[in-house]
């Protein structure tokens, strides 16, 4: 029978580098104490990295520099949300960065949350949760939230054909069909833009 440590390792490897997690992502494998012990062992071996108290990641590496990269703040936000039972969505500017539509290197990543407002210091960056009523959290797909928030950040004027084409190339035509169905409740101009992106993706 496989140990909890080996089962946890398999799950971590399966989610690939950059994945952030806490013990809550392994509760089906054993007791709370055994999971904490397994994660501590993996951290001691250098397989995973402790980023915050009780939160780890499977570090990404830079092939160019042959060093570990900083944690993926989007993954970290997801891990914290799962651990605390929060619903979150990226802020408009954070969505722009996640989709590669902004050239600015963000000093902070902001997420709207139905949990408490909190700020975490991650190296030289900040991960910020702002308490909000998530009116658009009805979306089934995370990609839908990203696109809607990014388009709202850009506005109608800046959402030109070049931007729409770049978004169209982000996912497959089938994924865009799902996003289109998922975002019917978005503002009319946003859903219209997503319809155009879906057409570009299919062409």
C-alpha positions in Angstrom: 0.0 0.0 0.0 1.3 3.4 -0.9 2.1 5.8 1.9 0.3 9.2 2.3 3.5 10.9 1.4 3.8 9.0 -1.9 0.1 9.6 -2.7 0.5 13.3 -2.0 3.6 13.4 -4.2 1.7 11.8 -7.1 -1.0 14.4 -6.8 1.5 17.3 -6.6 3.4 16.0 -9.7 0.1 15.5 -11.5 -0.8 19.2 -11.0 2.6 20.2 -12.4 5.0 22.9 -11.4 3.6 26.2 -10.0 0.7 24.5 -8.3 0.0 25.9 -4.8 -1.9 23.9 -2.1 -2.6 23.3 1.5 -3.5 20.2 3.6 -7.2 20.7 2.6 -6.3 19.5 -0.9 -5.3 16.1 0.5 -8.0 15.4 3.1 -9.1 12.3 1.2 -5.7 10.7 1.8 -5.7 10.4 5.5 -5.9 12.2 8.9 -5.1 15.8 9.4 -2.0 15.0 11.4 -0.7 12.5 8.8 -1.2 14.9 5.9 0.6 17.7 7.8 3.5 15.3 8.5 3.7 14.2 4.9 3.8 17.8 3.6 6.4 18.7 6.2 8.6 15.8 5.0 8.2 16.8 1.3 9.2 20.4 2.2 12.2 19.2 4.2 13.3 17.2 1.1 13.0 20.2 -1.1 10.3 18.6 -3.2 7.8 21.4 -2.3 8.3 24.9 -0.8 6.5 26.5 2.1 5.2 29.8 0.9 3.0 30.8 3.8 2.0 29.2 7.0 0.3 26.0 6.0 0.5 26.8 2.2 3.0 25.3 -0.1 3.8 25.2 -3.8 5.6 22.9 -6.3 8.2 25.4 -7.4 8.6 26.5 -11.0 12.1 26.7 -12.3 13.8 29.0 -14.8 15.6 27.0 -17.4 17.6 30.1 -18.4 18.8 30.8 -14.9 18.5 27.3 -13.5 16.9 28.6 -10.4 13.6 28.4 -8.6 11.1 31.1 -9.6 8.8 32.9 -7.2 5.4 31.5 -6.5 2.5 31.8 -8.9 0.3 34.3 -7.2 -2.8 33.2 -9.0 -2.2 29.6 -7.9 -1.5 30.9 -4.4 -4.8 32.9 -4.4 -6.6 29.7 -5.3 -5.0 27.7 -2.6 -5.9 30.3 0.1 -9.4 30.5 -1.2 -9.9 26.7 -1.1 -8.4 26.5 2.4 -10.7 29.2 3.8 -13.8 28.4 1.7 -13.8 31.7 -0.1 -15.1 32.5 -3.5 -12.7 34.7 -5.4 -12.3 36.4 -8.8 -9.4 38.4 -10.1 -9.7 42.2 -10.2 -9.9 43.8 -13.6 -6.2 44.7 -13.7 -5.1 41.4 -12.4 -7.1 39.7 -15.1 -5.3 41.8 -17.7 -2.0 40.6 -16.4 -3.1 36.9 -16.2 -4.2 37.0 -19.8 -1.0 38.8 -21.0 -2.8 41.9 -22.0 -0.7 44.2 -19.8 3.0 44.8 -20.2 3.4 46.1 -16.6 4.9 43.8 -14.0 2.4 44.0 -11.2 3.6 44.9 -7.7 0.4 43.4 -6.4 -2.3 41.0 -7.4 -5.8 41.8 -6.3 -8.7 39.4 -6.0 -12.3 40.2 -5.0 -13.5 37.8 -2.3 -16.6 37.0 -0.3 -14.2 36.4 2.6 -12.4 39.1 4.7 -10.1 41.7 3.3 -6.5 40.5 3.7 -3.1 41.3 2.4 -0.2 38.8 2.2 3.4 39.8 1.6 5.1 37.4 -0.9 8.6 38.4 -1.4 8.5 41.9 -3.0 4.9 41.4 -4.1 1.6 41.6 -2.4 -1.4 39.3 -2.7 -4.5 41.3 -1.8 -8.1 40.1 -1.2 -10.8 42.7 -1.1 -14.2 41.8 0.4 -16.9 42.3 -2.2 -20.3 40.9 -3.2 -19.4 38.8 -6.2 -22.2 39.6 -8.6 -20.5 37.7 -11.4 -19.4 34.6 -9.4 -22.2 32.6 -11.1 -19.8 31.8 -14.0 -19.0 28.1 -14.1 -15.6 28.6 -15.7 -12.6 30.5 -14.3 -11.8 31.6 -17.9 -15.1 33.4 -18.1 -14.3 35.5 -15.0 -10.9 36.3 -16.5 -12.3 37.4 -19.8 -15.1 39.5 -18.4 -12.9 41.3 -15.9 -10.2 41.9 -18.5 -12.7 43.4 -21.0 -14.2 45.6 -18.3 -10.7 46.8 -17.5 -10.0 47.7 -21.1 -13.4 49.2 -21.9 -15.1 49.3 -25.3 -12.6 51.8 -26.8 -9.5 49.8 -26.1 -11.0 46.4 -26.9 -9.8 46.6 -30.6 -9.4 43.8 -33.1 -5.8 43.1 -32.1 -6.8 42.5 -28.5 -9.8 40.4 -29.5 -7.6 38.3 -31.8 -5.0 37.8 -29.0 -7.8 36.6 -26.7 -9.2 34.3 -29.4 -5.8 32.6 -29.6 -5.7 32.0 -25.9 -8.1 29.0 -25.9 -9.6 26.6 -28.4 -12.8 27.3 -30.3 -14.6 24.7 -28.1 -13.5 26.5 -25.0 -14.7 29.8 -26.4 -18.1 28.2 -27.1 -18.3 27.3 -23.4 -17.3 30.8 -22.3 -19.9 32.3 -24.6 -22.6 30.2 -23.1 -21.3 31.0 -19.6 -21.3 34.8 -20.0 -24.8 35.5 -21.2 -25.4 37.4 -17.9 -22.4 39.7 -18.4 -23.0 43.3 -19.5 -24.4 43.4 -23.0 -21.3 45.1 -24.6 -19.0 42.5 -22.9 -21.1 39.5 -24.1 -21.1 41.1 -27.5 -17.3 41.3 -27.5 -17.1 37.6 -26.3 -19.3 36.7 -29.2 -16.9 38.4 -31.6 -13.9 36.6 -30.0 -15.7 33.3 -30.3 -16.2 33.9 -34.0 -12.5 34.8 -34.4 -11.4 31.7 -32.6 -13.6 29.6 -34.9 -12.3 31.2 -38.1 
